[in-house]
Amino acid sequence: MKNLKISVLSKVLLLIVASLFAGALFFPMWRIELEAPQYPEGLVLQLFANKIGGDVEIINGLNHYIGMATLHTENFFEFSILPYVFGFFALVSVLLIFIAKRKAVLGFLITYALFIVLAAIDFYRWNYEYGHNLDPNAAIRVPGMSYQPPLIGYKQLLNFGAYSIPDIGGWMLTAAGLILFFIIFKEYNYFKKNKS
């Protein structure tokens, strides 16, 4: 039964994971960069856990011409719950240090992985709705054209190149997931080696 407990190193790593979840609240999680000849410096839309940031007003002005809805933090319920989700994940990471059970950490990793999948689906839905539900009376209409930004990576949207990539907070969340995976790999591998 002793081998079911996690090591001191894993406990330290869980403290780092908790710090990453908490720290992600203060940095943008995702960014969509827009590049076009008329904006050589580029435009950036940043998604924080609790708000939309970056060049929102300029992007909203451009969206108006092509019939896309304007972006406002209050229109997305996700921004009201994500800070609590990340705070909860940080708290659970600290509690796991005291619980110190491999299965509990594994359960948390699976829960976090499911959250990432659901968040990706929600982000795709968000992008799809904004890119396809266009005002038919917009000043600029291109038959058959939609303006859905990529979930991740690059996509050409008329004369704009759109890059959708993680920002600092997103990389922190990625690091948290990778560290959790490392803890599980290390703990279960160690258990197998010491079982014999």
C-alpha positions in Angstrom: 0.0 0.0 0.0 2.9 2.3 0.6 3.7 2.4 -3.2 0.3 3.9 -3.8 1.5 7.2 -2.4 3.2 9.8 -4.6 6.8 10.9 -4.2 8.0 14.2 -2.7 9.1 15.3 -6.2 5.5 14.7 -7.5 4.2 16.8 -4.6 6.6 19.7 -5.6 5.4 19.4 -9.2 1.8 19.5 -8.1 2.6 22.8 -6.3 4.0 24.1 -9.6 0.8 22.9 -11.4 -1.3 24.8 -8.9 0.8 27.9 -9.5 0.4 27.6 -13.3 -3.4 27.3 -13.0 -3.5 30.3 -10.7 -1.1 32.3 -12.8 -3.0 31.6 -16.0 -5.8 33.9 -14.6 -3.5 36.9 -15.1 -2.4 36.3 -18.7 -4.2 36.0 -22.0 -4.9 32.3 -22.8 -5.3 32.6 -26.5 -4.7 35.1 -29.3 -5.9 35.6 -32.8 -3.5 37.7 -34.9 -4.8 39.4 -38.0 -2.5 40.6 -40.8 -3.4 42.7 -43.8 -1.7 45.2 -46.1 -3.8 48.1 -44.6 -2.7 47.0 -41.1 1.1 46.3 -41.4 1.5 46.3 -37.7 -1.2 43.7 -37.4 -4.3 43.4 -35.1 -4.6 41.1 -32.1 -7.6 39.7 -30.3 -6.7 38.2 -26.9 -8.8 35.9 -24.8 -8.3 36.1 -21.1 -10.0 33.8 -18.6 -12.4 36.7 -17.8 -12.5 39.1 -20.8 -11.6 39.8 -24.4 -8.6 42.1 -24.9 -6.4 43.5 -27.6 -7.6 45.6 -30.6 -11.2 44.8 -29.9 -12.7 48.1 -31.1 -10.8 48.1 -34.4 -11.8 44.5 -35.0 -15.4 45.2 -34.1 -15.4 48.1 -36.7 -14.1 45.7 -39.4 -16.6 43.0 -38.4 -19.4 45.5 -38.9 -18.6 45.9 -42.6 -18.7 42.2 -43.3 -21.8 41.5 -41.2 -20.1 39.8 -38.2 -21.5 40.4 -34.7 -19.4 42.7 -32.6 -17.4 41.1 -29.7 -18.2 42.0 -26.1 -17.0 40.2 -23.0 -20.5 40.2 -21.5 -21.9 38.2 -24.5 -19.9 35.1 -23.4 -20.9 33.2 -20.3 -17.5 31.4 -20.4 -15.8 34.5 -19.1 -17.9 34.4 -15.9 -17.0 30.8 -15.1 -13.5 30.2 -16.3 -11.8 32.1 -13.4 -13.6 29.8 -11.0 -12.7 26.7 -13.0 -9.0 27.6 -13.0 -9.2 28.5 -9.3 -10.8 25.2 -8.6 -8.0 23.4 -10.6 -5.4 25.2 -8.6 -7.1 24.3 -5.3 -7.4 20.6 -6.4 -3.7 20.6 -7.3 -2.8 21.7 -3.8 -5.2 19.2 -2.2 -3.6 16.4 -4.2 -0.4 17.2 -2.4 -2.0 16.2 0.9 -4.1 13.3 -0.5 -0.9 12.0 -2.1 -2.6 9.2 -4.1 -1.6 8.2 -7.6 -5.2 7.4 -8.6 -6.4 10.8 -7.4 -3.8 12.5 -9.6 -4.8 10.3 -12.5 -8.4 11.2 -12.0 -7.5 14.9 -12.0 -5.5 14.5 -15.2 -8.4 12.8 -16.9 -10.8 15.5 -15.7 -8.5 18.2 -17.0 -8.1 16.4 -20.4 -11.9 16.3 -20.7 -12.1 20.0 -19.8 -9.6 20.8 -22.6 -11.7 18.8 -25.1 -14.9 20.6 -24.1 -13.2 24.0 -24.2 -11.9 23.2 -27.7 -15.4 22.2 -28.9 -16.8 25.4 -27.3 -14.2 27.6 -28.9 -14.8 26.0 -32.3 -18.6 26.6 -31.9 -17.9 30.2 -30.9 -15.7 30.7 -34.0 -18.2 29.0 -36.2 -21.2 31.1 -35.1 -19.3 34.4 -35.4 -17.9 33.4 -38.8 -21.1 32.1 -40.4 -24.0 34.0 -38.8 -23.6 37.2 -40.9 -25.9 40.2 -41.3 -27.4 39.9 -44.8 -27.5 43.7 -45.0 -23.7 44.1 -44.5 -21.9 46.6 -46.6 -19.5 44.0 -47.9 -21.0 40.6 -48.9 -19.1 37.9 -50.7 -21.4 35.0 -51.8 -20.4 31.8 -50.1 -17.8 33.4 -48.0 -17.6 32.8 -44.2 -15.1 34.4 -41.8 -14.5 31.6 -39.2 -11.1 32.0 -37.7 -9.1 28.7 -37.4 -9.3 26.8 -34.2 -5.5 26.7 -34.2 -3.0 27.6 -37.0 -3.4 29.9 -40.0 -6.3 30.7 -42.4 -6.8 33.3 -45.1 -9.9 35.4 -44.7 -10.3 37.7 -47.7 -7.3 40.0 -47.5 -6.6 39.1 -43.8 -4.3 36.3 -42.7 -5.6 34.9 -39.3 -3.3 33.1 -36.9 -4.9 31.4 -33.9 -2.4 30.4 -31.3 -2.0 30.0 -27.6 -0.8 33.0 -25.6 1.1 33.1 -22.3 -1.8 31.8 -20.2 -2.5 29.0 -22.8 1.1 27.8 -22.6 0.9 27.8 -18.8 -2.2 25.6 -19.0 -0.4 23.4 -21.5 2.6 23.1 -19.1 0.2 22.2 -16.3 -1.2 19.3 -18.3 2.2 18.1 -19.4 3.5 18.1 -15.8 0.4 16.2 -14.6 1.1 13.6 -17.4 4.7 13.4 -16.3 3.7 12.8 -12.6 1.4 10.0 -13.7 4.0 8.5 -16.0 6.7 8.7 -13.3 4.5 7.4 -10.4 3.1 4.4 -12.3 6.5 3.6 -13.9 8.1 3.8 -10.5 5.4 1.5 -9.0 6.0 -1.1 -11.7 9.8 -1.1 -11.1 9.4 -1.5 -7.4 6.6 -4.1 -7.5 9.0 -6.9 -8.1 
